[in-house]
Amino acid sequence: MLALLDKLHFPQWLQNTNQPAKQVTLSFDRGFLLLAFTLYLLGLVMVASASIPVGERLFDDPFHFVKRHAVYVLISITMAAVALNVTMEQWHKYSWTLLLLAILLLIAVLVVGRKVNGSTRWIGIGPLNLQAAEPAKLFFFCYLSAYLVRRRDEVMDKFSGFFKPLLVLFALGLLLLKQPDLGTVVVMGCTALGLLFLAGARLWQFIAIVGGLLAAFSLLIYWEPYRMARVTGFLNPWDDQFGTGYQLTQSLMAYGRGEFFGLGLGNSIQKLDYLPEAHTDFVMAVVGEEFGFVGVVSLLCLVLLLVIKAIYLGKQALQQERFFEGFFAYAIGIWISFQTAVNVGASAGVFPTKGLTMPLISYGGSSMIVMTLAIAILIRIDHELRLQSMQAIAKGGEVDG
């Protein structure tokens, strides 16, 4: 292992050099890396399987999308290696700057963004497209975690402390709805409310805001015909199975064909130009068709384990009075869990279609990069907590001596 680390030039901070020679150990949770790379591999396989027909039809290259997906994975890992060297103190210090950057990105996409399928969500950067909403989510959660450190007593005791960060969310939401991107607004709103609740907000405040947001979302759906069509298509997809309900009915047929053990890798029928967005938003339907109920549950268990580890890490950080780190880990855990639930729920007909990717599985460069950065942050938090514990033990030993 040591020889391998030397060859890889593993970052110095990841190694516990207080140990004697030949006994160097890694001071971080290997479980996060194992889960991330497992999901990368599964995502690469499923994108390859689901995108071959559309790649051949659009680009005369069946492996067009899987090649790009592999490049996104490599970029993600490279950026994560850089992010691992950024201390949590720096994330905390520049949380306001990151929030401003998120706002600028959302404004920029409305000015110079590319329009795809009726939505303006991407900024072209050479051959790559940046979906501004993805980093905006991470940067907003960073800001909210820092806010809760500064204003935790106010959040617990006053309605104003609970309401102020929701004003920031409201401003971001307006920019996102201009794209339009209601799905991201829903994810950010639910994650923010969950984090505020865990930070100690009063139950009546939580219920009042949730009620208000549900009313607001209902009005947003009612005022936009395409959103209303999505909701009605979601409630009764078979009434218009070749119109508004087409995508959902094709997805449900994919799940139905998979039954318990699936048809086998590569044997999906719905991906053969029947199911739109099979390699992006509806990749889980292809998983269900090719690997059945067992495959879907197994994949969800991996994501659940990642979420549990993030939430537990947040609890550990709060116990060690590392409040920013604790809230940030909580936010990442809630974010991953809710986005997964919405993605799978949309493809299974439980929720209306929202256009959200399956974390680390679906095709999509921006989502892949930002989710990888989120996992890198979890690894960094875990490392700093372990380092703090080791330093406390060392000091205790010196006192005893």
Buried (B, 14 or more C-beta within 10 A) or exposed (E): EEEEBEEEEBBEBBBBEBEEEEEBEBBBBEEBBEBBEBBBEBBBBBBBBBBBBBBBEEEEEBBBBBEBBBBBBEBBBEBBBEBBEBEBEEBBEBBEEBBEBBBEBBBEBBEEBEEEEEBBBBBEEEEBBBBBBBBBBBBBBBBBBBBBBBBBEBBBEBBEBBBBBBEBBBEBBEBBBEBBBBBBBBBBBBBBBBBBBBBEBBEEBBEBBBEEBEEBBEEBBEEBEEBBBBBBBBEEBEEBBEEBBBBBBBBBBBBEBBEEEBBEEEEBBBBEEBBBBBBBBBBBBBBBBBBBBBBBEEBBEBBBBBBEBBBEBBBBBBEBEBBBBBBBBBBBBBBBBBBBBBBBBBBBBEBBBBBBBBBBBBBBBBBBBBBBBBBBBBBBBBBBBBBBEEEEEEEEEEEEE
